[in-house]
Amino acid sequence: MRKLVSPPWNLVVSDRVVRTIQRCSNKVYPLETMGALYRSEYVDEVSVCLCVPPGKNSTHELNTTYVDEDFWDRWTKRLCDKGFVYVGPWHTHPGQKKPLPSDWDLNGHLEYGGYGWCRWDQKEFGGNGHFQLIAGDLCMRMWYVRPDSIELIWENDIGIKR
């Protein structure tokens, strides 16, 4: 079971993560894209230091995206074997200046079993909490999600707009 220490933490999102999200978004803009976020298991602070792109067989649409599951599974295994911990997904909201969770984010996509963020936390993280990062045109924001709450915990002033 994945476990993330409860807040408050010293949350750090590396420049490398921000640049990877920008690069992935620029390849498909104005369509959505997504990927995975990882932190090192061996640091005291919560440092989101790696970002995995969606994979070559992912699909991108105006209001949704689907990852290349085989690609993600391979990367997850490889990174976990090296001491990294999956902390949640990232995705983009092209055209939205300051991103907010959409109805689909909160209530779930039927294609993914109708799991919104809170229900997905219970299913995938055992209710222990996870991160969700959304990148908009002017900034990126991260939320800490538990089965009963969603809390905005981080924001920068670097977005995905070219």
Backbone hydrogen bonds in HBPLUS format (Angstrom, degrees):
<---DONOR---> <-ACCEPTOR-->    atom                        ^
c    i                          cat <-CA-CA->   ^        H-A-AA   ^      H-
h    n   atom  resd res      DA  || num        DHA   H-A  angle D-A-AA Bond
n    s   type  num  typ     dist DA aas  dist angle  dist       angle   num
A0046-VAL N   A0010-ASN O   3.26 MM  36  6.04 136.6  2.47 124.4 136.0     1
A0012-VAL N   A0046-VAL O   2.91 MM  34  6.26 160.4  1.95 154.9 156.6     2
A0048-VAL N   A0012-VAL O   2.68 MM  36  6.05 148.2  1.78 173.0 172.7     3
A0014-SER N   A0048-VAL O   3.04 MM  34  6.26 171.0  2.05 158.8 160.3     4
A0017-VAL N   A0014-SER O   3.12 MM   3  5.34 125.1  2.44 100.1 112.5     5
A0018-VAL N   A0014-SER O   3.27 MM   4  6.70 161.5  2.30 149.2 153.0     6
A0019-ARG N   A0015-ASP O   2.88 MM   4  6.13 165.6  1.90 157.0 160.4     7
A0020-THR N   A0016-ARG O   2.96 MM   4  6.12 154.2  2.02 144.2 151.4     8
A0021-ILE N   A0017-VAL O   3.02 MM   4  6.27 161.5  2.06 154.5 158.8     9
A0022-GLN N   A0018-VAL O   3.01 MM   4  6.27 160.4  2.04 150.2 155.9    10
A0023-ARG N   A0019-ARG O   2.87 MM   4  6.06 163.5  1.90 150.2 154.8    11
A0024-CYS N   A0020-THR O   2.93 MM   4  6.10 166.8  1.95 152.7 156.1    12
A0025-SER N   A0021-ILE O   2.96 MM   4  6.05 159.2  2.00 147.8 153.9    13
A0026-ASN N   A0022-GLN O   2.87 MM   4  6.06 160.6  1.91 152.8 158.1    14
A0027-LYS N   A0023-ARG O   3.31 MM   4  6.52 137.9  2.49 141.3 150.5    15
A0028-VAL N   A0025-SER O   3.07 MM   3  5.60 142.0  2.22 111.7 121.1    16
A0029-TYR N   A0025-SER O   2.78 MM   4  5.62 129.8  2.03 158.1 174.1    17
A0031-LEU N   A0028-VAL O   2.85 MM   3  5.47 162.7  1.88 129.8 130.3    18
A0032-GLU N   A0061-GLU O   2.85 MM  29  5.85 169.1  1.87 163.2 159.7    19
A0092-THR N   A0033-THR O   2.99 MM  59  5.68 144.7  2.11 161.2 164.0    20
A0035-GLY N   A0090-TRP O   2.91 MM  55  5.32 153.2  1.98 143.2 146.0    21
A0090-TRP N   A0035-GLY O   2.99 MM  55  5.32 158.8  2.04 128.2 131.5    22
A0036-ALA N   A0052-VAL O   3.02 MM  16  5.01 145.7  2.14 130.1 140.7    23
A0052-VAL N   A0036-ALA O   2.84 MM  16  5.01 159.4  1.88 143.4 150.1    24
A0037-LEU N   A0088-GLY O   2.80 MM  51  5.50 152.3  1.88 168.5 172.6    25
A0087-VAL N   A0037-LEU O   2.99 MM  50  5.74 167.7  2.00 141.8 145.7    26
A0038-TYR N   A0050-LEU O   2.99 MM  12  5.11 153.5  2.06 149.1 146.9    27
A0049-CYS N   A0038-TYR O   3.03 MM  11  6.27 127.9  2.31 144.6 159.6    28
A0050-LEU N   A0038-TYR O   3.34 MM  12  5.11 163.0  2.37 139.5 136.8    29
A0039-ARG N   A0085-VAL O   2.94 MM  46  5.33 152.4  2.02 143.0 150.8    30
A0085-VAL N   A0039-ARG O   2.78 MM  46  5.33 162.4  1.81 158.0 164.2    31
A0041-GLU N   A0083-GLY O   2.85 MM  42  5.50 152.1  1.93 168.2 167.8    32
A0068-ASP N   A0054-PRO O   3.05 MM  14  6.03 172.5  2.05 160.6 161.8    33
A0058-SER N   A0055-GLY O   3.22 MM   3  5.59 156.8  2.27 118.7 118.3    34
A0059-THR N   A0066-TYR O   2.88 MM   7  5.22 153.2  1.95 145.2 154.2    35
A0066-TYR N   A0059-THR O   2.99 MM   7  5.22 162.3  2.02 143.6 147.9    36
A0061-GLU N   A0064-THR O   2.91 MM   3  5.27 146.2  2.03 169.7 166.4    37
A0072-TRP N   A0068-ASP O   2.98 MM   4  6.32 163.9  2.01 158.8 163.7    38
A0073-ASP N   A0069-GLU O   2.88 MM   4  6.05 162.0  1.91 151.8 156.8    39
A0074-ARG N   A0070-ASP O   3.03 MM   4  6.24 160.3  2.07 148.7 153.4    40
A0075-TRP N   A0071-PHE O   3.02 MM   4  6.28 165.8  2.04 154.1 157.9    41
A0076-THR N   A0072-TRP O   2.80 MM   4  5.94 162.5  1.83 155.1 160.5    42
A0077-LYS N   A0073-ASP O   3.06 MM   4  6.21 166.4  2.08 148.3 151.4    43
A0078-ARG N   A0074-ARG O   3.00 MM   4  6.19 167.3  2.02 150.1 154.1    44
A0079-LEU N   A0075-TRP O   2.83 MM   4  5.96 168.9  1.84 157.7 160.4    45
A0080-CYS N   A0076-THR O   2.88 MM   4  5.90 162.4  1.92 150.6 156.1    46
A0081-ASP N   A0077-LYS O   2.97 MM   4  6.06 152.9  2.05 147.4 154.5    47
A0082-LYS N   A0079-LEU O   3.00 MM   3  5.05 137.0  2.19  96.7 109.4    48
A0084-PHE N   A0079-LEU O   2.97 MM   5  5.32 159.6  2.01 141.0 140.0    49
A0083-GLY N   A0080-CYS O   3.13 MM   3  5.12 165.6  2.15 106.8 109.0    50
A0131-PHE N   A0087-VAL O   2.77 MM  44  5.79 175.3  1.78 165.8 166.0    51
A0133-LEU N   A0089-PRO O   3.17 MM  44  6.58 164.1  2.20 147.5 152.4    52
A0091-HIS N   A0133-LEU O   2.93 MM  42  6.43 146.3  2.05 152.1 162.3    53
A0135-ALA N   A0091-HIS O   2.93 MM  44  6.32 153.9  2.00 145.8 154.4    54
A0093-HIS N   A0135-ALA O   2.87 MM  42  6.07 157.7  1.92 157.7 155.4    55
A0096-GLN N   A0093-HIS O   3.11 MM   3  5.67 159.6  2.15 138.1 140.6    56
A0137-ASP N   A0096-GLN O   2.87 MM  41  5.87 153.8  1.93 134.5 141.8    57
A0138-LEU N   A0097-LYS O   3.04 MM  41  5.00 159.9  2.08 129.3 133.0    58
A0106-LEU N   A0102-SER O   2.99 MM   4  6.31 162.6  2.02 154.1 157.7    59
A0107-ASN N   A0103-ASP O   2.72 MM   4  5.70 157.6  1.77 152.7 159.3    60
A0108-GLY N   A0104-TRP O   2.74 MM   4  4.84 140.1  1.89 127.2 135.0    61
A0117-TRP N   A0105-ASP O   3.00 MM  12  6.13 143.1  2.14 150.1 161.3    62
A0112-TYR N   A0109-HIS O   2.97 MM   3  5.27 141.4  2.12 105.2 116.1    63
A0114-GLY N   A0109-HIS O   2.77 MM   5  4.86 150.8  1.85 141.7 135.6    64
A0113-GLY N   A0110-LEU O   3.03 MM   3  5.05 149.8  2.13 115.4 112.9    65
A0120-TRP N   A0116-GLY O   2.83 MM   4  5.87 158.7  1.87 162.9 170.3    66
A0121-ASP N   A0117-TRP O   2.93 MM   4  6.14 143.7  2.06 143.4 152.8    67
A0122-GLN N   A0118-CYS O   3.31 MM   4  6.67 154.4  2.38 143.6 148.8    68
A0123-LYS N   A0119-ARG O   3.03 MM   4  6.34 158.5  2.08 147.3 153.3    69
A0124-GLU N   A0120-TRP O   2.78 MM   4  5.82 177.2  1.78 159.8 160.4    70
A0125-PHE N   A0121-ASP O   2.85 MM   4  5.09 147.2  1.96 131.2 141.4    71
A0127-GLY N   A0121-ASP O   3.21 MM   6  5.39 170.9  2.21 120.0 117.2    72
A0128-ASN N   A0125-PHE O   3.10 MM   3  5.62 162.9  2.13 116.0 121.3    73
A0130-HIS N   A0145-VAL O   2.99 MM  15  5.40 142.4  2.13 140.7 152.4    74
A0145-VAL N   A0130-HIS O   2.81 MM  15  5.40 174.8  1.81 167.2 168.9    75
A0132-GLN N   A0143-TRP O   3.00 MM  11  5.26 145.1  2.13 144.6 151.1    76
A0143-TRP N   A0132-GLN O   2.85 MM  11  5.26 160.6  1.88 149.6 155.3    77
A0134-ILE N   A0141-ARG O   2.88 MM   7  5.52 157.6  1.93 159.7 166.9    78
A0141-ARG N   A0134-ILE O   2.96 MM   7  5.52 165.0  1.98 155.7 159.6    79
A0136-GLY N   A0139-CYS O   2.81 MM   3  5.43 164.2  1.83 165.2 168.5    80
A0160-ILE N   A0136-GLY O   2.88 MM  24  5.99 152.0  1.96 139.2 148.5    81
A0161-LYS N   A0137-ASP O   3.20 MM  24  4.47 161.9  2.23 119.6 120.0    82
A0156-ASN N   A0140-MET O   3.00 MM  16  5.55 153.0  2.07 153.8 160.0    83
A0142-MET N   A0154-TRP O   2.87 MM  12  5.05 159.1  1.91 141.7 142.0    84
A0153-ILE N   A0142-MET O   2.87 MM  11  5.89 167.5  1.88 154.5 158.8    85
A0154-TRP N   A0142-MET O   3.33 MM  12  5.05 143.1  2.47 143.7 139.7    86
A0144-TYR N   A0151-GLU O   2.74 MM   7  5.18 158.3  1.78 149.0 153.6    87
A0151-GLU N   A0144-TYR O   2.95 MM   7  5.18 161.8  1.98 143.4 149.5    88
A0146-ARG N   A0149-SER O   2.89 MM   3  5.21 172.0  1.89 158.7 159.1    89
A0149-SER N   A0146-ARG O   3.26 MM   3  5.21 160.1  2.30 105.7 111.3    90
